[in-house]
Amino acid sequence: MTAPVRTEDPQGARDPRQTRGSQELIRAEEPVLAHNYHPLPVVVARAEGTWVEDVEGRRYLDMLAGYSALNFGHRHPALIEAAHKQLDRLTLTSRAFHNDRLAEFAERLAALTGMDMVLPMNTGAEAVESGVKVARKWAYDVKGVPADRATIVVAADNFHGRTTTIVSFSTDETARAGFGPFTPGFRVVPYNDLAAMEEAVDETTAAVLIEPIQGEAGVIIPDAGYLAGVRELTHRKGCLFIADEIQSGLGRTGRTLAVEHEPVVPDVLLLGKALGGGIVPVSAVVGRREVLGVLHPGEHGSTFGGNPLAAAVGTAVVELLETGEFQRRAAELGEILRDGLAGLVGKGVVGFRSRGLWAGVDIDPALGTGREISERLMRQGVLAKDTHGSTIRLAPPLTITAEELTGAVGALEKALG
Ligand SMILES: *Cc1c(COP(=O)(O)O)cnc(C)c1O
């Protein structure tokens, strides 16, 4: 991948107040920013489509896409236009009043996902928290579980966010250690193991909460039949099936939702990341009326959830997905990605898993850590991030071209060589 240096500044978009270079900015962060991240040493100053540009004007192909928050690329014109228009009219009302954008957002998001009702929130973790609360309320109000006895069954190696309740059912010691005491009421079973789930679900179970594909764990794709099995089991045992589609959903895997790869309709979907178009945090719990209908005024809320700017951007995102173009691109280009990665197996790649434009690539640990490979990729003009040891996650914007994708695979080959 070539990394051409842009010398001209056609839109005058470089901030004239930015007098410090990348190295200086990285050093400046050190004493004043909490150290809860270990970013690659690149300081991004602007971006468009699949490309980002650093402070010095070096360009990089973005193969992470904000952990799938940028499914439509950076600054997609339709999304930017929707945001600009809304910024000029109304940005926030709180839910104390109605706003004129929320009805359309909820109607179209429900229609896109085949669900009845929408609970708008902001971040992914809030959608998960809200899903947990709704499931518990449903268990008490509808299923008849005795007060404070509801359980939720989750999978090992899950990633659902960072709040205290969510890390309570994480199996990642780094995410948990030092943050207790933890919220009770969760049972962890191995992922992709229906027999273990069968045993864990009992009359206290409000819901099974899983990712249809485990992203942070390394793009772990369950066996064919697993999701249908979870649906059958939860139906038979009378509990809810909540699918966390925050990373897997909204086009990434070649379908609107990753659960659609099997004939499966969960009771509740958790959406986030790409729902905000890479512009504002927008998340939602989307579900059947029998489930989301358990909430009454005052029982749950959010100052920013469903704000008109978020609703306008979210509606524009739904509009892009209604065309089917991005799902189609992810499916078609996903073939190119898969073929390209297959060609690297034995040449530094020990194995990979992919669905649509989403791949977890296991690198031969002898060649370096995932971090080292990511740094080498960066020097090749490609930004990607390791997850768990020597796995590199690839998740480019769905707007990527075949040529760019082939270039990215070529850069990975070089980084491994
Ligand atoms: C990113 C993510 C979350 C949390 O989203 P935030 O917006 O970071 O709070 C939850 N679930 C999954 C599957 C995710 O990938």
PDBQT file of the ligand as one rigid body, heavy atoms in Angstrom, charges set to zero:
ROOT
HETATM    1  C1  LIG A 501     -18.272  -1.929  21.413  1.00  0.00    +0.000 C 
HETATM    2  C2  LIG A 501     -19.222  -2.938  21.933  1.00  0.00    +0.000 A 
HETATM    3  C3  LIG A 501     -20.033  -2.660  23.051  1.00  0.00    +0.000 A 
HETATM    4  C4  LIG A 501     -19.905  -1.398  23.862  1.00  0.00    +0.000 C 
HETATM    5  O1  LIG A 501     -20.110  -0.250  23.109  1.00  0.00    +0.000 OA
HETATM    6  P1  LIG A 501     -19.607   1.195  23.661  1.00  0.00    +0.000 P 
HETATM    7  O2  LIG A 501     -20.222   2.160  22.706  1.00  0.00    +0.000 OA
HETATM    8  O3  LIG A 501     -18.108   1.170  23.593  1.00  0.00    +0.000 OA
HETATM    9  O4  LIG A 501     -20.098   1.310  25.038  1.00  0.00    +0.000 OA
HETATM   10  C5  LIG A 501     -20.942  -3.633  23.436  1.00  0.00    +0.000 A 
HETATM   11  N1  LIG A 501     -21.060  -4.789  22.778  1.00  0.00    +0.000 NA
HETATM   12  C6  LIG A 501     -20.291  -5.096  21.701  1.00  0.00    +0.000 A 
HETATM   13  C7  LIG A 501     -20.476  -6.397  21.000  1.00  0.00    +0.000 C 
HETATM   14  C8  LIG A 501     -19.340  -4.186  21.258  1.00  0.00    +0.000 A 
HETATM   15  O5  LIG A 501     -18.550  -4.490  20.232  1.00  0.00    +0.000 OA
ENDROOT
TORSDOF 0
